[in-house]
Amino acid sequence: MAHGDITHFEIPVADLAKAAAFYSDLFGWQIEEPPGFEGYPMWAAPSGLSGGALAPREEGFTQPRSYVEVDSIDETIARAEAAGATVAMGKEPVTSTSWWAVIVDHDGNHIGLFEGTIEE
């Protein structure tokens, strides 16, 4: 992936099993919980070109959220804040080689940021 590519998107759901069955049947998505990501079922489209996860719905996370690949979360957050965005969640590790954060644009849209690789 390159800077600016959409890498992933999450769909917030109330019932993970029910949602997994729904999206698998509806779109043919392969849905599984990879080791280390229990309770976070990830999906892949039949083409393999897109994917994401079904995530537990929680306060403040009620709409699907896209994640954008960036070269540096720290630099991207600084540029976003300078342009009027706020930070909903600062940089946090996903794995030992990847991180994520969430910013909120001037229209209230939550945009995920992703830096690194999930290979360990």
N, C-alpha and C positions, 0 to 999 in steps of 0.2 A: 504494500500500500504506500501511497505517497501523500505528502502534506495536502490536506484538503479533501481527500477521499472519504466517503461515508464508509465506515468500517463495520457498523453494527447498529441494530436498533432494538430497543426493549419495548415490550408490550406489557403494561401493568395489568395483572389479573387477580381476582379474588380466590380462585380455585385452580391451582397449577395443573392437577390431573385433568380436570374438565376442559381447561383451555388447551392443554396439549392434545387431547383427543379431537377437539373442535378444529384446531388449525391443521393438524395432521390430516384429518379427513377432508377438510375443505380445500386445502392447497397442496397436499401431498408432501408437506414438510417432514423431514426426518428430525425427530425431536428426542434428545437424550440428555442426561446429566453427566458430563464428563467428570472423571476423577478430579477432586479438588473443587468442584463447583456443584456439590450436592445442594438441592433445593433451588437450583437456578437452571432449569432445563433450557438448553440451547437448541436452536433450529437451524436447518440449512435448507435452502430452496432446492428443488430438483436439479436446477442447472449448476448448483454449487457456487453461483456468483454472488449470492447474498445470504445473510444470516443475522441472527440476533438471539434474543432470549425472551422467555416468559418470566417476568419478575413479580414478586409479591407486591400487590397494590398497597401503598402506604400514604400517609399524609404528605402532601406536596408532590406525589408521583402518581398522577391519575390519568395522564395522557402519554401515548407513545413518545419515546425520546430517541433521537438519532445521535450517534457518536461519530465525531469527525477525527480522522488521523491528523496529528500535528507533530511537527519536529520537536517542539518544546512546549509543554503545558505551561511552564512558568512564564515564558515569553508571550504565549498566546493569551494567558490571563491578563498580563500587564497591558497588552494591546487592547484587549476587549474592555477592560476597565477604563482605559483612556478614552475609549469610544462611547462610554456610557453604560456598559454592561455591569452586572453585579455577579458575585460568585455565590452560587447555591451550595456548592461543596468543593472545598479545596482539593488539591492533589493528594490522592490516596493510592497505595499500591494495589494492583490486581494480582500480579505475580512478582517474582524477584527481578523481572526484566520489563515490566510494564506498569503504567499508572493511568488513572482516570481522574477527571474532575467534571464539574457541571457549572456552566455559566448561564445567566439569564439575560437575554437581549433586551433592548429598549421597549419591545412589545410584550414582554413577559414570557417568551418562549424559552424553555429549558433546552440547552444544547450540551450534549456530552462531548468531552474531549478525551482522546486516547493517544498515548505515547508509548512506543516500545513494541515488544513482541510477546506473545503468550507462550512461546517455547521456553522451556526451562532446562 
